[in-house]
Amino acid sequence: MIIQVFLISFGISLLGTIPPATINITVMQLSLKRRAKSAIFLSLGAAILDTMYAGLAVKIQTFLSEQIEIANYFYLIAALVLIVLGVASLLTKPANVEVEIKDDQKVGFMKGVILGALNPLAMPFWLGVTTYLQLQGLIDLAGINYWSYILGVFFGEITLLIIIVKVGSRFQSVATNRTIVNVIPGIAFILLGVINLGQWLSFYF
């Protein structure tokens, strides 16, 4: 289960970092300006903050699942979060970010930490995804599995961001393709949300 948990969180983190946002667009722009060191350290800072959000989301999800009166509504909670994420994805337009960062590791790292901290969708994303995965029995976050999950989140994001550093401008064609980065994930989130909503309603009808 440890390896399964790691691979699932790694894959979701990898895919979840593809939609264009301030962090990956900034990394791409730095790579185009041949500031690879700053881009890599920015990626590291951003990945650490996103991992912290994921860890906190797991703790919140675990706490809520222990509350009997709330646990009965977990399918509803997961459904609402996933549907909101899906609608937000469908309404999001491709990001266009211009930054100026000196090719300095410390500056790049701190910029990544700030951008990661200001990522408003990180917490609801990981709360919704974690809840869905646990409800479907795909992961168990007890004991060491929790750390396996967190490591998967970190390495998934840092892997994609480093790939962006390497491919540079070629990522731009993906980042500007709204169907790939917004429409398909948005529809997928909404469908998963509807499935969870249906499972919640099945308890009452």
C-alpha positions, -999 to +999 in steps of 0.1 A: +000+000+000+029+024+007+041+022-030+005+025-042-002+056-021+030+072-034+023+065-070-012+078-068-003+110-051+027+114-074+005+110-105-022+134-093+004+160-083+021+157-116-012+161-136-024+188-112+006+210-119+000+210-157-028+236-158-012+270-164-009+291-132+015+316-118+040+290-107+045+269-138+043+299-161+069+317-141+092+286-142+087+285-180+096+321-184+127+318-163+138+288-184+133+308-216+155+335-201+181+309-195+178+313-157+177+276-150+191+278-114+164+304-104+137+283-120+148+251-102+150+268-068+116+285-074+102+251-082+116+237-050+101+265-029+067+262-046+066+224-042+074+226-005+045+250+001+021+229-020+032+198-001+025+216+032-010+225+019-016+188+010-004+176+044-027+201+062-056+190+039-050+154+049-050+163+086-083+183+082-098+154+062-087+129+089-102+151+117-135+155+099-138+118+092-136+111+129-166+133+136-196+110+132-221+137+125-198+151+097-186+117+084-221+109+072-218+138+048-183+131+035-196+121+000-215+154-001-184+173+010-162+156-016-189+162-043-192+199-036-155+205-035-149+186-067-177+203-086-165+237-074-130+228-086-144+217-119-164+248-125-134+270-115-113+251-140-138+256-168-140+293-161-103+298-158-085+315-187-049+307-196-025+326-174-002+353-187+025+362-162+055+383-166+082+383-139+117+395-134+139+375-111+177+378-108+195+345-115+200+339-078+191+307-060+179+323-027+157+349-045+143+321-067+135+299-037+118+327-018+098+337-048+086+301-051+077+300-014+056+332-018+039+320-050+032+286-034+017+303-003-005+325-025-019+295-044-057+297-034-068+264-049-041+242-033-060+235-001-095+227-016-078+207-044-060+184-020-089+182+004-113+172-024-089+148-041-078+131-008-114+127+003-124+111-030-094+087-030-102+076+006-139+072-001-131+050-031-107+029-010-078+037-033-055+050-005-051+044+032-033+073+050-027+056+083+008+056+098+037+057+073+013+059+044+007+095+053+043+103+046+043+083+014+014+104+002+031+136+011+063+126-006+043+116-037+028+151-038+062+168-035+080+147-061+051+149-085+051+187-086+088+191-085+092+166-114+068+184-137+083+218-128+118+206-136+105+191-169+092+226-177+126+240-170+141+215-195+115+218-223+111+256-220+091+270-249+076+236-258+055+237-226+039+269-239+019+251-265+004+229-238-001+258-214-021+278-239-043+248-250-074+255-229-090+222-238-062+202-223-055+222-192-089+236-183-118+219-201-109+182-197-098+185-160-129+206-153-153+181-168-134+152-150-138+170-116-175+177-122-181+140-132-163+128-101-183+153-080-216+141-095-206+104-088-200+113-052-232+132-050-251+102-064-234+080-037-245+103-010-281+105-023-282+066-024-280+065+014-313+084+016-333+071-014 
